[in-house]
Amino acid sequence: MSKVQKISQGLAVSFLAASVLSGCSYVVKTGANVALGFTEKHMIPPILAMQDAEMVCNSGNALTPAIMSTKGMGADPTRVAVLLYAASGVCAENQALEAELRYLRASKAGQVTEAQDARIAQKRWAAIAAERQYTGYKLFADRWESKYKYHLGDSCPTMRSDLDQTVYLMGMISGLQAVTNDINSGGAVNVPKDIAAIVERGMVCLDNEKFWGAPNATRAVIWTLLPGADEGKPDPYQTLKQSVQLGEQKGVRLSHALYAVAAQASGDDAKIRDALRSYAASQADDKPVNPNFKLIDSMAGLIVRGISDRYWTEHTGVRTGDDGMSHFWDDKNEGAAELDELFDGGAASEVPADSSTTPAAQ
């Protein structure tokens, strides 16, 4: 066989191998995209309709690596992954909260070593939460800027699908949560602080009424947290109050959670109690939850409960009990006082009667 024939034969084999491999790659990519499309269309809506946020957060821990593996196959897992990272962030936040409550109890009891250990655990879990939330935010930001050819926070993309808009909302909120948790971790993840300003500007791209008042509530929280961000803006707490009312009407109480976050950051007891009481009042039977977004409502509830547990533990050493968001440890219980007076009065009136009859009997 001549040298030219050998070279030609080698090229033919190489071309055939490349064709087969590229064909396999195309099949894998197509299969991954089909699977993700099925997930987005048929699995995400039922998950958003679930009320068990704890179960979904554990699912986020389990499924995120599998979903992200499709990226290596050439598919785009962004929309599913952003929601899963947000859910898995909830798990880490819950663990950070438990460690913080342990720290508060140990501090009250003067248990120095226990308090130090709890604080270390809290920072570690806060770092994990920040890492997950920041990863979700970066996935969202990179994909949206590439897809819509714009810079996040500078202008608004034209998002036609409800899922894209929901992912936009969750991606933005994940970015804000990542900033907060990174601060709580002592800056372990180095989340850029300018994300807060990007989120504040970017939230104007969503329909505030369609998304239960959450876009304006998010902006209002940032106005209270970021120095100078409230300049030329409406009163943040008035905006939060309006958003809370809209959230109740729409059946998704994410605005209640954001109000509680702002109130907690303010350190104002009156604001904290008003936020907690507002959430407790919103759970009345005549204020049903939006059946399509029970998960987001439930996640918001976990945030409020965590703030309430922290507030109660700081002051009493125990977390929120039954009706603990409506009534607080130092509230005057007028009903109980009236009953005490009634029984005391009754007992007092009976004593003279008994003593007066005794001599007569004798």
C-alpha positions as CSV (number, residue, x, y, z in Angstrom):
1,M,0.0,0.0,0.0
2,S,1.4,3.3,-1.0
3,K,2.1,6.1,1.4
4,V,-0.7,8.2,-0.1
5,Q,-3.2,5.4,0.3
6,K,-2.2,5.0,4.0
7,I,-2.7,8.7,4.6
8,S,-6.0,8.6,2.8
9,Q,-7.1,5.6,4.8
10,G,-6.0,7.2,8.1
11,L,-8.0,10.4,7.2
12,A,-11.0,8.3,6.4
13,V,-10.9,6.5,9.7
14,S,-10.4,9.8,11.6
15,F,-13.3,11.3,9.8
16,L,-15.5,8.3,10.5
17,A,-14.5,8.3,14.2
18,A,-15.2,12.1,14.4
19,S,-18.6,11.6,12.8
20,V,-19.6,8.9,15.2
21,L,-18.4,10.8,18.2
22,S,-20.1,14.0,17.1
23,G,-23.2,12.0,16.4
24,C,-23.1,10.6,19.9
25,S,-22.5,14.1,21.3
26,Y,-25.5,15.4,19.4
27,V,-27.7,12.6,20.7
28,V,-26.6,13.2,24.3
29,K,-27.1,16.9,24.0
30,T,-30.6,16.4,22.5
31,G,-31.5,13.9,25.1
32,A,-30.4,16.2,27.9
33,N,-32.4,19.1,26.5
34,V,-35.5,17.0,26.1
35,A,-35.2,15.8,29.7
36,L,-34.8,19.4,31.0
37,G,-37.7,20.5,28.8
38,F,-39.9,17.8,30.3
39,T,-38.8,18.8,33.8
40,E,-39.5,22.5,33.2
41,K,-42.9,21.8,31.7
42,H,-44.2,18.9,33.7
43,M,-42.3,18.8,37.0
44,I,-41.5,22.4,38.0
45,P,-45.2,23.5,38.2
46,P,-46.2,20.7,40.5
47,I,-43.1,21.3,42.7
48,L,-44.0,25.0,42.9
49,A,-47.5,23.9,44.0
50,M,-46.1,21.8,46.9
51,Q,-46.4,23.1,50.4
52,D,-43.6,21.1,52.0
53,A,-40.6,23.5,51.7
54,E,-38.4,21.2,53.9
55,M,-39.0,18.3,51.5
56,V,-38.2,20.5,48.4
57,C,-35.1,21.9,50.0
58,N,-33.8,18.3,50.6
59,S,-34.7,17.5,47.0
60,G,-32.7,20.5,46.0
61,N,-29.7,19.0,47.8
62,A,-30.2,15.7,46.1
63,L,-31.1,16.7,42.6
64,T,-28.9,19.8,41.9
65,P,-25.7,17.7,41.0
66,A,-27.7,15.6,38.6
67,I,-29.3,18.6,36.9
68,M,-26.0,20.5,36.7
69,S,-24.4,17.4,35.1
70,T,-26.4,18.1,31.9
71,K,-24.4,21.3,31.4
72,G,-21.4,19.1,30.5
73,M,-23.6,17.4,27.9
74,G,-24.2,20.7,26.1
75,A,-27.7,21.4,27.6
76,D,-28.8,24.5,29.5
77,P,-30.0,23.6,33.0
78,T,-30.2,27.2,34.2
79,R,-34.0,27.6,34.8
80,V,-34.3,24.3,36.8
81,A,-30.9,24.8,38.6
82,V,-31.7,28.3,39.8
83,L,-34.9,27.0,41.5
84,L,-33.0,24.0,43.0
85,Y,-30.1,26.2,44.3
86,A,-32.7,28.5,45.9
87,A,-34.3,25.5,47.6
88,S,-31.0,24.0,48.8
89,G,-30.1,27.3,50.2
90,V,-33.1,27.1,52.5
91,C,-31.7,23.9,54.0
92,A,-28.4,25.6,54.8
93,E,-30.2,28.7,56.2
94,N,-32.2,26.5,58.5
95,Q,-29.1,24.8,59.8
96,A,-27.5,28.2,60.3
97,L,-30.5,29.4,62.3
98,E,-30.5,26.3,64.5
99,A,-26.8,27.0,65.3
100,E,-27.6,30.7,66.0
101,L,-30.4,29.7,68.4
102,R,-28.0,27.4,70.2
103,Y,-25.5,30.2,70.4
104,L,-28.2,32.6,71.9
105,R,-29.2,30.0,74.5
106,A,-25.7,29.2,75.5
107,S,-24.8,32.9,75.8
108,K,-27.8,33.4,78.1
109,A,-26.7,30.5,80.3
110,G,-23.1,31.6,80.4
111,Q,-21.8,28.5,78.6
112,V,-18.9,30.1,76.8
113,T,-17.5,27.1,75.0
114,E,-20.9,26.0,73.8
115,A,-21.6,29.5,72.6
116,Q,-18.3,29.6,70.7
117,D,-18.9,26.3,69.0
118,A,-22.4,27.3,68.0
119,R,-21.2,30.5,66.5
120,I,-18.6,28.6,64.4
121,A,-21.3,26.2,63.2
122,Q,-23.6,29.2,62.3
123,K,-20.9,30.8,60.2
124,R,-20.1,27.6,58.4
125,W,-23.7,27.0,57.5
126,A,-24.2,30.6,56.5
127,A,-21.2,30.2,54.1
128,I,-22.8,27.1,52.6
129,A,-26.1,29.0,52.1
130,A,-24.3,32.0,50.6
131,E,-22.3,29.7,48.2
132,R,-25.5,27.9,47.0
133,Q,-27.4,31.1,46.6
134,Y,-24.6,32.9,44.8
135,T,-24.1,30.0,42.5
136,G,-27.8,30.1,41.6
137,Y,-27.6,33.9,41.1
138,K,-24.5,33.6,38.8
139,L,-26.1,30.9,36.7
140,F,-29.2,33.1,36.3
141,A,-27.2,36.3,35.6
142,D,-24.8,34.8,33.1
143,R,-27.6,33.0,31.2
144,W,-30.0,36.0,31.1
145,E,-27.3,38.4,29.9
146,S,-26.3,36.0,27.2
147,K,-29.8,35.1,26.2
148,Y,-31.3,38.6,26.2
149,K,-28.1,40.6,25.2
150,Y,-28.2,43.0,28.1
151,H,-26.6,43.8,31.4
152,L,-28.5,42.8,34.5
153,G,-29.9,45.9,36.3
154,D,-29.3,48.3,33.4
155,S,-32.3,47.5,31.3
156,C,-35.2,45.0,31.2
157,P,-35.3,41.8,29.1
158,T,-38.4,40.8,27.2
159,M,-39.5,37.7,29.2
160,R,-42.6,36.2,27.6
161,S,-42.9,33.0,29.6
162,D,-44.1,32.8,33.2
163,L,-41.3,30.4,34.1
164,D,-38.7,32.8,32.9
165,Q,-40.2,35.6,35.0
166,T,-40.4,33.3,38.0
167,V,-36.8,32.3,37.6
168,Y,-35.9,36.0,37.2
169,L,-37.6,36.7,40.6
170,M,-36.0,33.8,42.4
171,G,-32.6,34.5,40.9
172,M,-32.6,38.1,42.0
173,I,-33.8,37.2,45.5
174,S,-31.1,34.5,45.7
175,G,-28.5,37.1,44.9
176,L,-29.7,39.3,47.8
177,Q,-29.8,36.4,50.2
178,A,-26.3,35.4,49.2
179,V,-25.1,38.9,50.2
180,T,-26.8,38.7,53.6
181,N,-25.5,35.2,54.3
182,D,-22.0,36.0,53.2
183,I,-22.0,38.9,55.7
184,N,-23.2,36.4,58.4
185,S,-20.4,34.0,57.5
186,G,-17.8,36.7,58.0
187,G,-17.2,37.1,54.3
188,A,-16.2,33.5,53.6
189,V,-17.6,33.4,50.1
190,N,-16.7,37.0,49.0
191,V,-20.1,37.7,47.4
192,P,-20.0,41.1,45.7
193,K,-21.9,43.6,47.7
194,D,-23.0,45.5,44.5
195,I,-25.5,42.7,43.8
196,A,-27.9,44.5,46.2
197,A,-27.9,47.6,43.9
198,I,-28.3,45.4,40.8
199,V,-31.3,43.6,42.4
200,E,-32.9,46.9,43.4
201,R,-32.7,48.2,39.8
202,G,-33.6,44.9,38.2
203,M,-36.8,44.4,40.2
204,V,-38.6,47.1,38.2
205,C,-38.6,44.7,35.3
206,L,-41.3,42.5,37.0
207,D,-45.0,43.1,37.3
208,N,-45.4,44.0,40.9
209,E,-49.1,42.9,41.1
210,K,-48.6,39.7,39.2
211,F,-45.8,38.7,41.6
212,W,-47.7,39.4,44.8
213,G,-46.0,42.7,45.7
214,A,-42.6,40.9,46.0
215,P,-40.7,43.1,43.5
216,N,-41.5,46.4,45.3
217,A,-41.0,44.7,48.7
218,T,-37.6,43.6,47.7
219,R,-36.7,47.1,46.5
220,A,-38.0,48.5,49.8
221,V,-35.9,46.1,51.9
222,I,-32.8,47.3,50.0
223,W,-33.8,50.9,50.6
224,T,-33.6,50.2,54.3
225,L,-30.3,48.3,54.2
226,L,-28.2,50.1,51.6
227,P,-27.0,53.6,52.6
228,G,-28.3,56.2,50.1
229,A,-30.5,53.7,48.3
230,D,-33.7,55.3,49.6
231,E,-32.9,58.7,48.1
232,G,-35.8,60.0,46.0
233,K,-37.7,56.8,46.7
234,P,-41.1,56.3,48.5
235,D,-41.2,55.5,52.2
236,P,-39.8,52.0,52.4
237,Y,-42.1,50.8,55.2
238,Q,-45.2,52.2,53.5
239,T,-44.1,50.4,50.4
240,L,-43.7,47.2,52.4
241,K,-47.1,47.6,54.0
242,Q,-48.7,48.0,50.6
243,S,-46.8,44.9,49.3
244,V,-48.0,42.9,52.3
245,Q,-51.6,43.7,51.6
246,L,-51.1,42.7,47.9
247,G,-49.4,39.5,49.0
248,E,-52.4,38.6,51.1
249,Q,-54.8,39.3,48.3
250,K,-52.7,37.2,45.9
251,G,-52.2,34.3,48.3
252,V,-48.4,34.4,48.3
253,R,-46.8,36.0,51.5
254,L,-43.3,36.6,50.2
255,S,-43.8,40.3,51.0
256,H,-44.5,39.4,54.6
257,A,-41.1,37.7,54.8
258,L,-39.4,40.7,53.3
259,Y,-41.1,43.0,55.7
260,A,-39.9,40.8,58.6
261,V,-36.4,40.9,57.2
262,A,-36.4,44.7,57.1
263,A,-38.0,45.0,60.5
264,Q,-35.4,42.7,62.0
265,A,-32.5,44.6,60.5
266,S,-34.0,47.8,61.9
267,G,-33.8,46.4,65.5
268,D,-37.1,48.2,66.2
269,D,-39.3,46.1,68.5
270,A,-42.5,47.7,67.2
271,K,-41.7,47.0,63.6
272,I,-40.6,43.4,64.3
273,R,-43.8,42.7,66.2
274,D,-46.0,44.4,63.6
275,A,-44.3,42.2,60.9
276,L,-44.9,39.0,62.9
277,R,-48.5,39.9,63.8
278,S,-49.2,40.8,60.1
279,Y,-48.0,37.4,59.1
280,A,-50.0,35.6,61.8
281,A,-53.1,37.5,60.8
282,S,-52.6,36.5,57.1
283,Q,-53.0,32.8,58.1
284,A,-56.7,33.1,58.7
285,D,-59.0,30.7,57.0
286,D,-60.5,33.4,54.8
287,K,-57.1,34.2,53.3
288,P,-56.2,31.1,51.2
289,V,-52.8,30.4,49.7
290,N,-52.3,30.6,45.9
291,P,-52.5,26.9,44.9
292,N,-49.9,27.4,42.1
293,F,-47.2,28.9,44.4
294,K,-47.6,27.1,47.7
295,L,-43.9,26.4,47.8
296,I,-42.8,30.0,47.6
297,D,-45.4,30.9,50.3
298,S,-44.1,28.1,52.5
299,M,-40.5,29.2,52.0
300,A,-41.6,32.7,53.0
301,G,-43.2,31.2,56.1
302,L,-39.9,29.6,57.1
303,I,-38.1,32.9,56.9
304,V,-40.7,34.6,59.1
305,R,-40.7,31.7,61.6
306,G,-36.9,31.9,61.7
307,I,-37.0,35.7,62.5
308,S,-39.6,35.0,65.1
309,D,-37.6,32.2,66.7
310,R,-34.5,34.4,66.8
311,Y,-36.5,37.3,68.4
312,W,-38.1,35.0,71.1
313,T,-34.8,33.3,71.9
314,E,-32.9,36.5,72.3
315,H,-35.5,37.7,74.9
316,T,-36.7,34.5,76.6
317,G,-34.3,31.7,75.7
318,V,-37.0,29.6,73.9
319,R,-38.3,29.8,70.3
320,T,-41.7,30.8,69.2
321,G,-44.6,28.9,70.8
322,D,-48.2,28.6,69.8
323,D,-49.6,32.1,68.9
324,G,-46.1,33.4,69.5
325,M,-46.3,35.7,66.5
326,S,-49.5,37.3,67.8
327,H,-48.8,37.5,71.5
328,F,-45.5,38.2,73.1
329,W,-44.0,37.5,76.5
330,D,-44.5,41.0,77.9
331,D,-48.0,41.6,76.5
332,K,-50.6,42.4,79.2
333,N,-53.1,39.5,79.2
334,E,-56.2,41.5,80.1
335,G,-58.5,38.5,79.9
336,A,-56.5,36.5,82.4
337,A,-56.3,39.5,84.7
338,E,-60.1,39.9,84.6
339,L,-60.5,36.2,85.4
340,D,-58.1,36.5,88.3
341,E,-60.0,39.5,89.7
342,L,-63.3,37.6,89.3
343,F,-62.0,34.5,91.2
344,D,-60.2,36.6,93.8
345,G,-63.4,38.6,94.3
346,G,-65.5,35.5,94.6
347,A,-63.2,33.9,97.1
348,A,-63.1,37.1,99.2
349,S,-66.9,37.3,99.3
350,E,-67.1,33.7,100.4
351,V,-64.7,34.0,103.4
352,P,-66.8,36.4,105.4
353,A,-70.0,34.4,104.7
354,D,-68.3,31.2,106.2
355,S,-67.0,33.1,109.3
356,S,-70.3,34.7,110.0
357,T,-72.2,31.4,110.0
358,T,-69.8,29.7,112.3
359,P,-70.8,31.5,115.5
360,A,-74.5,31.1,114.7
361,A,-74.0,27.3,114.4
362,Q,-72.3,27.3,117.7
